[in-house]
Amino acid sequence: MTTKRLLPVLGLGLLSACATVKSQRVRGDYEQVDKHQVKRLVVVTQPLPDGKPAVGELWSLIARQWVNQNRNYLAKSNLALPERPEDTSFKGLCVEGIEGVLWLDPNITLKGDGAETEVKARLTRCRDGEEVWAAEAAGSWGSRDEDYEQRVAQYVQELGEEVAPYVVPTAKLLSATLGTLPNPELNEADTDEKIELGE
């Protein structure tokens, strides 16, 4: 169990400097408001990267695991949806117990032995659909990296062989992008809940 939980973090921070974070912004009142109120998230990738549902699931899963392991968020679930969203407040995803939506708007193209990637990412709060944080980043990477071999195998087992060439470029891009996320503050009950998430 412990080994399985540790696998997703292998190499997450390595080589992320190859990504270019083009822009990032956080609400001016984050420290006073959302730091204490927007902690429980759903992660959605929409539209599907490269038009493939499994690759969309990969993006959302990697992002969910990253924020659970590297920030104080409690990312409860992840999903991937086709086509561009009509409602970018994502009210339909704001079910009971969810305080924010982390939206990934990806673009990834396989080229040779790697991929060119870019993403627009946004965190919105459920109570009013307002933006809390946003970032844009891009980068190009090879699909093979020995530091990621276990992760690639894990995601292939879970999502299918077609995700294999996407794992390394996606993980490196999202690590750089999500590294600009602010960190919420957890109270004791939140901390206990996060431990139960087990990621």
C-alpha positions as CSV (number, residue, x, y, z in Angstrom):
1,M,0.0,0.0,0.0
2,T,2.7,2.4,0.9
3,T,4.7,1.6,-2.2
4,K,1.7,2.2,-4.4
5,R,1.1,5.6,-2.7
6,L,4.6,6.7,-3.2
7,L,4.9,5.8,-6.9
8,P,3.0,8.8,-8.2
9,V,5.5,11.2,-6.5
10,L,8.6,9.8,-8.1
11,G,10.3,12.4,-10.2
12,L,7.4,14.9,-10.0
13,G,9.8,17.8,-9.3
14,L,12.6,16.7,-11.6
15,L,13.2,18.6,-14.8
16,S,10.1,20.7,-14.3
17,A,12.2,23.7,-15.0
18,C,12.0,22.8,-18.7
19,A,8.4,24.0,-18.7
20,T,7.7,27.6,-19.2
21,V,5.0,29.0,-16.9
22,K,3.9,31.9,-19.1
23,S,1.6,33.5,-16.5
24,Q,0.0,32.9,-13.1
25,R,-2.3,34.9,-10.9
26,V,-3.9,34.6,-7.5
27,R,-6.8,36.6,-6.1
28,G,-5.7,39.6,-4.1
29,D,-7.8,38.6,-1.1
30,Y,-6.6,34.9,-1.2
31,E,-4.9,35.1,2.2
32,Q,-8.0,36.5,3.9
33,V,-10.7,34.5,2.2
34,D,-10.0,31.5,0.0
35,K,-7.0,30.2,1.9
36,H,-9.5,29.2,4.6
37,Q,-12.5,28.4,2.4
38,V,-11.5,26.6,-0.8
39,K,-9.9,23.3,0.1
40,R,-12.0,20.5,-1.2
41,L,-11.8,20.1,-4.9
42,V,-12.8,18.2,-8.0
43,V,-10.4,18.1,-10.9
44,V,-11.7,18.3,-14.4
45,T,-9.9,18.1,-17.7
46,Q,-12.0,19.6,-20.5
47,P,-11.8,19.4,-23.5
48,L,-10.1,16.0,-23.9
49,P,-6.4,16.3,-24.7
50,D,-5.7,14.9,-28.2
51,G,-9.4,13.9,-28.2
52,K,-8.7,10.8,-26.1
53,P,-10.8,10.0,-23.0
54,A,-8.0,8.0,-21.4
55,V,-5.5,10.8,-21.8
56,G,-8.0,13.2,-20.3
57,E,-8.4,10.8,-17.3
58,L,-4.6,10.7,-17.1
59,W,-4.3,14.5,-16.9
60,S,-7.0,14.8,-14.2
61,L,-5.5,11.9,-12.2
62,I,-2.0,13.3,-12.3
63,A,-3.3,16.7,-11.2
64,R,-5.4,15.3,-8.4
65,Q,-2.5,13.3,-7.0
66,W,-0.1,16.2,-7.3
67,V,-2.3,18.7,-5.4
68,N,-3.1,16.1,-2.7
69,Q,0.6,15.3,-2.3
70,N,2.1,18.8,-2.6
71,R,-0.5,21.2,-1.4
72,N,-3.1,21.2,1.5
73,Y,-6.0,20.6,-0.9
74,L,-8.3,17.7,-0.5
75,A,-8.9,16.8,-4.2
76,K,-11.8,14.4,-3.8
77,S,-12.3,13.2,-7.4
78,N,-11.2,13.7,-11.0
79,L,-12.9,13.5,-14.3
80,A,-12.4,14.2,-18.0
81,L,-15.1,15.7,-20.3
82,P,-15.3,16.2,-24.0
83,E,-15.7,19.6,-25.8
84,R,-15.2,23.0,-24.4
85,P,-17.3,23.8,-21.3
86,E,-20.1,26.2,-21.8
87,D,-20.2,27.2,-18.1
88,T,-16.7,27.9,-16.8
89,S,-18.1,28.4,-13.2
90,F,-18.7,24.6,-13.3
91,K,-21.7,24.9,-11.0
92,G,-22.8,21.4,-12.1
93,L,-19.6,19.9,-10.5
94,C,-20.1,21.8,-7.2
95,V,-21.9,19.0,-5.4
96,E,-22.1,18.9,-1.6
97,G,-18.7,18.8,0.0
98,I,-16.9,20.4,-2.9
99,E,-15.6,24.0,-2.5
100,G,-13.7,24.5,-5.7
101,V,-13.1,23.2,-9.2
102,L,-9.6,22.8,-10.7
103,W,-10.0,23.1,-14.4
104,L,-7.3,22.0,-16.9
105,D,-7.7,23.1,-20.5
106,P,-5.0,21.1,-22.2
107,N,-3.3,20.8,-25.6
108,I,-0.9,18.0,-26.3
109,T,0.5,16.7,-29.5
110,L,2.7,13.7,-29.9
111,K,5.8,14.4,-32.0
112,G,8.5,11.8,-32.7
113,D,9.5,10.3,-29.3
114,G,7.9,13.0,-27.3
115,A,5.2,15.6,-27.1
116,E,4.5,19.3,-27.2
117,T,2.2,20.4,-24.4
118,E,0.4,23.4,-23.1
119,V,-2.2,24.0,-20.5
120,K,-4.4,26.7,-19.2
121,A,-5.4,25.9,-15.6
122,R,-7.9,27.6,-13.4
123,L,-9.2,27.2,-9.8
124,T,-12.7,28.5,-9.3
125,R,-14.6,28.6,-6.0
126,C,-18.0,26.9,-5.9
127,R,-20.0,29.5,-3.9
128,D,-19.9,32.1,-6.7
129,G,-17.9,30.7,-9.6
130,E,-15.1,33.3,-9.1
131,E,-11.6,32.6,-10.1
132,V,-9.2,32.0,-7.2
133,W,-6.0,31.1,-9.2
134,A,-5.0,30.7,-12.8
135,A,-1.9,29.8,-14.8
136,E,-0.7,29.1,-18.3
137,A,2.3,26.9,-19.2
138,A,3.9,25.1,-22.1
139,G,6.8,22.7,-22.8
140,S,8.2,19.9,-24.9
141,W,9.6,16.6,-23.5
142,G,10.5,13.2,-24.6
143,S,8.1,10.4,-23.6
144,R,10.9,8.3,-22.0
145,D,12.5,9.1,-18.7
146,E,14.0,6.4,-16.5
147,D,12.9,8.3,-13.4
148,Y,9.3,7.9,-14.5
149,E,9.3,4.2,-15.6
150,Q,7.3,3.0,-12.6
151,R,4.8,5.8,-13.0
152,V,4.3,5.1,-16.7
153,A,3.7,1.4,-15.9
154,Q,1.2,2.3,-13.1
155,Y,-0.8,4.6,-15.3
156,V,-0.7,2.1,-18.3
157,Q,-2.1,-0.6,-16.0
158,E,-4.8,1.7,-14.8
159,L,-5.8,3.5,-18.0
160,G,-4.5,1.5,-20.9
161,E,-1.5,1.3,-23.2
162,E,-2.4,4.4,-25.2
163,V,-1.5,6.7,-22.3
164,A,2.1,5.6,-22.2
165,P,3.7,8.3,-24.4
166,Y,1.7,11.0,-22.6
167,V,2.7,10.3,-19.0
168,V,6.1,12.0,-18.8
169,P,5.2,15.2,-20.8
170,T,1.9,15.6,-18.8
171,A,3.5,15.0,-15.4
172,K,6.3,17.5,-16.1
173,L,4.0,20.2,-17.4
174,L,1.5,19.8,-14.6
175,S,4.2,19.8,-11.9
176,A,5.5,23.1,-13.2
177,T,2.0,24.6,-13.6
178,L,0.5,23.4,-10.3
179,G,3.6,24.4,-8.5
180,T,2.3,28.0,-8.7
181,L,-0.9,27.1,-6.8
182,P,-1.3,28.8,-3.4
183,N,-1.5,26.6,-0.4
184,P,-4.7,26.6,1.7
185,E,-4.7,26.4,5.5
186,L,-6.1,23.3,7.1
187,N,-7.7,23.0,10.5
188,E,-7.5,19.9,12.6
189,A,-10.6,18.3,11.1
190,D,-9.3,19.0,7.6
191,T,-6.0,17.4,8.4
192,D,-7.7,14.3,9.6
193,E,-9.7,14.2,6.4
194,K,-6.6,14.6,4.3
195,I,-4.9,11.7,6.1
196,E,-7.9,9.5,5.3
197,L,-7.6,10.4,1.6
198,G,-4.3,8.5,1.7
199,E,-2.6,10.0,-1.3
